[in-house]
Amino acid sequence: MKKLFFAFLIVFSAFSAFAQNTGLSLQSGDLPQFKWATPIEHEFGKIPQGIPATTTFEFENTGKSELILSNVKASCGCTTPDYSKEPIQPGKKGFIKATYNAAGMGVFHKSITVTSNVSEQPVVLTIKGEVVANENKATDTPAEPAKVQPVTEKVVQSSAPVASSSSSVGALKVSKTINILFGNGSSTVSAADGKALEGIINEMKTNKDAQVILNGYASKTGKAAVNKKLSEQRAEAVKSRLIKGGVDASRISVQSYGDSGATGNSESDRRVEVLLMQ
């Protein structure tokens, strides 16, 4: 009887081990999976200094459960990441966007580390290129007659060229310049750029005499009249963000240049130039 009992115990243990192993295998098969629609290394080539460059890495979840990006971190403060915040369901697509500020000249090679529930091993995305002198910087934003927008006559006359650090409005001078980038045909401020505007808002709260100039631009894609309107909508969108953050509208000047300041780089041409005057 004892022999029969021990034989049964051995068979039961073997069966349990087999079931457990099979269960683990099934769990592994149910994991989410990355399928990258774009290369995980992006070469910008040569980009002009002071004009941020952006690229988007796209992927599809080809697994059987939802894919969650728990952390996306750039290797330095010069690169700002944005990514899909909601879980990506099986068969659906997600993105990771990286914007390099192009503040310093020279060759750059930066990484973006992506942590997810796909694996304990993170995925490392790479952006690289070379920042060169911006030859169009002094002529990107030519002075326009005040009759275009009489309300901003003083700003237009005193801020040409607006990209110069010596630009001034009365006794105020440019103390900081940032570029807010937009998608093709879009006038929506991204979450990442919204955070960049928080720095401008905080400085304006600290210095009650500070003012801000918003210069809207568009790429040469499409008709000039449409681009002019789109550049105005983009500048107004940034203005709304500043007002929502507590900046009085009387301290904000808006100008739209359409595609007149386009450099040929569609991604960087779709922007609003934010000039903090102190």
C-alpha positions as CSV (number, residue, x, y, z in Angstrom):
1,M,0.0,0.0,0.0
2,K,2.8,2.4,0.9
3,K,4.5,1.6,-2.4
4,L,1.3,2.4,-4.3
5,F,1.0,5.7,-2.4
6,F,4.6,6.8,-3.2
7,A,4.1,5.9,-6.8
8,F,1.0,8.0,-7.0
9,L,2.8,10.9,-5.3
10,I,5.7,10.8,-7.8
11,V,3.3,10.8,-10.8
12,F,1.3,13.7,-9.3
13,S,4.4,15.8,-8.7
14,A,5.6,15.2,-12.3
15,F,2.2,16.2,-13.6
16,S,2.2,19.4,-11.5
17,A,5.6,20.4,-12.7
18,F,4.6,19.9,-16.3
19,A,1.4,22.0,-15.8
20,Q,3.4,24.8,-14.2
21,N,5.9,24.8,-17.0
22,T,3.2,24.9,-19.6
23,G,1.5,27.8,-17.7
24,L,4.7,29.8,-17.7
25,S,5.1,29.2,-21.4
26,L,1.6,30.5,-22.1
27,Q,2.2,33.6,-20.0
28,S,5.4,34.4,-22.0
29,G,3.3,34.1,-25.2
30,D,0.8,36.5,-23.9
31,L,3.3,39.3,-23.4
32,P,3.1,42.6,-25.4
33,Q,5.7,43.0,-28.2
34,F,7.3,46.0,-30.0
35,K,7.3,46.1,-33.8
36,W,9.0,49.2,-34.8
37,A,7.6,50.9,-37.9
38,T,10.6,53.3,-38.0
39,P,14.4,52.6,-37.3
40,I,15.3,53.0,-33.7
41,E,18.3,55.2,-34.7
42,H,17.6,58.6,-36.5
43,E,20.1,60.7,-38.4
44,F,19.1,64.4,-38.6
45,G,22.0,65.3,-40.7
46,K,23.0,69.0,-40.5
47,I,20.5,71.3,-38.7
48,P,20.7,75.0,-38.1
49,Q,21.7,76.3,-34.6
50,G,18.8,77.5,-32.5
51,I,16.1,75.6,-34.4
52,P,15.0,72.5,-32.6
53,A,14.7,69.3,-34.6
54,T,12.1,66.6,-33.9
55,T,11.7,63.0,-35.0
56,T,9.0,60.4,-34.1
57,F,9.7,56.7,-33.5
58,E,6.5,54.7,-34.3
59,F,5.7,51.1,-33.2
60,E,2.9,48.6,-33.1
61,N,2.0,46.2,-30.3
62,T,2.1,42.8,-31.9
63,G,1.7,40.9,-28.6
64,K,-1.5,39.6,-27.0
65,S,-1.7,42.0,-24.0
66,E,-1.6,45.8,-23.6
67,L,1.8,47.5,-23.9
68,I,2.6,50.1,-21.3
69,L,5.5,52.6,-21.5
70,S,6.4,53.2,-17.9
71,N,9.3,55.6,-18.4
72,V,11.0,57.4,-21.3
73,K,14.1,59.3,-20.4
74,A,16.6,61.2,-22.5
75,S,20.3,61.1,-21.9
76,C,20.5,64.9,-21.4
77,G,18.4,68.0,-20.9
78,C,19.0,69.1,-24.5
79,T,16.6,66.4,-25.6
80,T,12.9,66.5,-24.7
81,P,10.9,63.2,-25.1
82,D,7.1,62.8,-25.5
83,Y,5.3,59.4,-25.8
84,S,2.1,57.5,-25.7
85,K,0.8,57.8,-22.2
86,E,-2.2,55.4,-22.5
87,P,-1.7,51.6,-22.7
88,I,-1.4,50.4,-26.3
89,Q,-3.8,47.6,-27.0
90,P,-2.8,44.6,-29.2
91,G,-2.7,45.6,-32.8
92,K,-2.6,49.3,-32.0
93,K,0.2,51.8,-32.6
94,G,2.1,54.1,-30.3
95,F,4.9,56.7,-30.6
96,I,7.9,58.2,-28.9
97,K,8.9,61.7,-30.0
98,A,12.3,63.2,-29.4
99,T,13.1,66.9,-29.8
100,Y,16.7,68.1,-29.8
101,N,17.1,71.8,-28.9
102,A,20.1,72.4,-31.2
103,A,21.4,75.1,-28.8
104,G,25.1,74.2,-29.2
105,M,27.1,73.8,-32.4
106,G,28.9,70.6,-33.3
107,V,28.2,66.8,-33.7
108,F,25.7,65.3,-31.2
109,H,24.8,61.7,-30.4
110,K,22.0,61.3,-27.8
111,S,19.9,58.4,-26.5
112,I,16.4,57.9,-25.2
113,T,15.9,55.0,-22.9
114,V,12.4,53.3,-23.1
115,T,11.2,51.2,-20.1
116,S,8.1,49.1,-20.7
117,N,6.3,45.9,-19.7
118,V,7.6,44.1,-22.8
119,S,10.9,43.2,-21.1
120,E,13.0,44.0,-18.1
121,Q,15.7,45.1,-20.6
122,P,14.9,48.7,-21.8
123,V,15.0,49.7,-25.5
124,V,17.5,52.5,-26.4
125,L,16.6,54.9,-29.2
126,T,19.3,57.1,-30.7
127,I,19.3,60.5,-32.4
128,K,22.4,62.0,-34.0
129,G,23.5,64.8,-36.3
130,E,25.4,68.0,-36.5
131,V,24.4,71.5,-35.5
132,V,25.8,74.1,-37.9
133,A,25.7,77.9,-38.0
134,N,22.3,79.3,-38.8
135,E,23.0,81.4,-41.9
136,N,19.3,82.4,-42.2
137,K,19.0,83.5,-38.6
138,A,19.4,87.2,-39.3
139,T,16.9,87.2,-42.2
140,D,14.4,84.5,-41.2
141,T,12.0,87.1,-39.8
142,P,12.2,90.3,-41.8
143,A,10.6,93.4,-40.5
144,E,7.1,94.0,-41.9
145,P,5.1,97.2,-42.2
146,A,3.1,98.1,-39.2
147,K,-0.1,98.2,-41.3
148,V,-0.2,94.4,-41.2
149,Q,-1.2,94.5,-37.6
150,P,-1.4,98.0,-36.2
151,V,-1.8,96.7,-32.7
152,T,1.8,95.3,-32.8
153,E,3.3,98.3,-34.6
154,K,5.8,99.0,-31.8
155,V,6.8,95.4,-31.5
156,V,7.4,94.9,-35.3
157,Q,9.5,98.0,-35.6
158,S,11.6,97.4,-32.6
159,S,12.1,93.7,-32.8
160,A,13.6,93.3,-36.4
161,P,15.4,91.1,-36.7
162,V,13.5,89.3,-33.9
163,A,16.0,86.4,-33.7
164,S,18.9,88.7,-32.6
165,S,19.8,88.7,-28.9
166,S,20.2,92.5,-29.1
167,S,16.5,93.0,-30.0
168,S,14.6,95.3,-27.7
169,V,11.3,96.8,-26.9
170,G,11.8,100.1,-25.2
171,A,14.2,99.4,-22.4
172,L,13.6,95.7,-22.6
173,K,15.9,93.2,-24.4
174,V,15.6,89.5,-25.3
175,S,16.7,87.4,-22.4
176,K,15.5,84.0,-23.6
177,T,14.3,82.5,-26.9
178,I,12.5,79.1,-27.3
179,N,10.8,77.5,-30.2
180,I,7.4,75.7,-29.9
181,L,7.1,73.1,-32.7
182,F,3.9,71.9,-34.4
183,G,2.8,69.0,-36.5
184,N,1.8,69.4,-40.2
185,G,-1.3,71.5,-40.4
186,S,-1.7,71.6,-36.6
187,S,-1.9,74.5,-34.2
188,T,-2.1,72.3,-31.0
189,V,0.7,72.8,-28.4
190,S,2.1,69.4,-27.4
191,A,2.5,68.4,-23.7
192,A,6.3,68.6,-23.9
193,D,6.2,72.2,-25.3
194,G,3.5,73.1,-22.7
195,K,6.1,72.2,-20.1
196,A,8.7,74.4,-21.8
197,L,6.3,77.3,-21.7
198,E,6.0,76.9,-17.9
199,G,9.6,78.3,-17.6
200,I,8.5,81.5,-19.5
201,I,5.4,81.8,-17.3
202,N,7.5,81.5,-14.1
203,E,9.9,84.2,-15.2
204,M,7.1,86.5,-16.1
205,K,5.6,86.0,-12.7
206,T,8.9,86.8,-11.1
207,N,9.5,89.9,-13.2
208,K,6.3,91.9,-13.5
209,D,7.8,94.2,-16.1
210,A,8.7,91.4,-18.5
211,Q,6.9,91.0,-21.8
212,V,6.8,88.2,-24.4
213,I,6.7,88.4,-28.2
214,L,5.2,85.4,-30.1
215,N,6.2,85.1,-33.8
216,G,4.2,82.5,-35.7
217,Y,5.6,80.6,-38.7
218,A,4.6,77.9,-41.2
219,S,6.4,75.8,-43.8
220,K,6.0,76.4,-47.5
221,T,3.7,73.4,-47.9
222,G,0.3,74.5,-49.2
223,K,-1.0,78.0,-50.2
224,A,0.6,81.2,-48.8
225,A,-2.8,82.5,-47.5
226,V,-3.5,79.3,-45.6
227,N,0.0,79.3,-44.1
228,K,-0.4,82.9,-43.0
229,K,-3.6,81.9,-41.2
230,L,-2.0,78.8,-39.7
231,S,1.0,80.7,-38.3
232,E,-1.5,83.1,-36.7
233,Q,-3.4,80.3,-35.1
234,R,-0.2,78.8,-33.7
235,A,0.8,82.0,-32.1
236,E,-2.6,82.5,-30.6
237,A,-2.5,78.9,-29.3
238,V,0.8,79.7,-27.4
239,K,-0.7,83.0,-26.2
240,S,-3.7,81.1,-24.8
241,R,-1.3,78.7,-22.9
242,L,0.5,81.7,-21.4
243,I,-2.8,83.4,-20.3
244,K,-4.0,80.1,-18.8
245,G,-0.8,80.0,-16.8
246,G,-1.5,83.5,-15.3
247,V,0.2,85.9,-17.7
248,D,-1.9,89.0,-18.5
249,A,-2.8,89.4,-22.2
250,S,-1.5,93.0,-22.2
251,R,2.0,91.6,-21.7
252,I,1.9,89.4,-24.8
253,S,2.4,90.6,-28.4
254,V,1.6,88.4,-31.3
255,Q,2.9,88.5,-34.9
256,S,2.3,86.0,-37.7
257,Y,4.7,85.6,-40.7
258,G,3.2,82.7,-42.6
259,D,5.9,80.9,-44.7
260,S,8.0,84.1,-45.2
261,G,10.6,82.8,-42.7
262,A,10.7,79.2,-44.0
263,T,14.2,77.7,-44.2
264,G,13.2,74.5,-46.1
265,N,13.1,72.3,-43.0
266,S,9.4,71.6,-42.7
267,E,9.6,70.3,-39.1
268,S,11.4,73.4,-37.8
269,D,9.5,75.8,-40.0
270,R,6.3,74.9,-38.3
271,R,6.9,76.8,-35.1
272,V,6.2,79.8,-32.8
273,E,9.3,81.7,-31.7
274,V,8.9,82.8,-28.1
275,L,10.9,85.9,-27.1
276,L,11.1,86.7,-23.4
277,M,11.8,90.5,-23.0
278,Q,13.3,91.7,-19.7
